């Protein structure tokens, strides 16, 4: 029957074809390079964004640390003054009493 139909012998089925659907293998490399370049650009943008966020976070942490240190110095000097006042009141009672009306 295949001899009766002209050109039937030249038809190839997909089972007998061993070549890639992409004609040139180089084309797939260009696609990979293009996709990698796109991904690299996206990652660079994300890196820039994250570095900006990191700078803001580090600045805030430094502000908190500076405030904590300044408050620690103030509290230390206040406690020192309190101890000096208490040492002057050796004979006096440290507690004050007051009456409460119910």
Beta strands, then each sheet from edge to edge (+ up, - down):
end
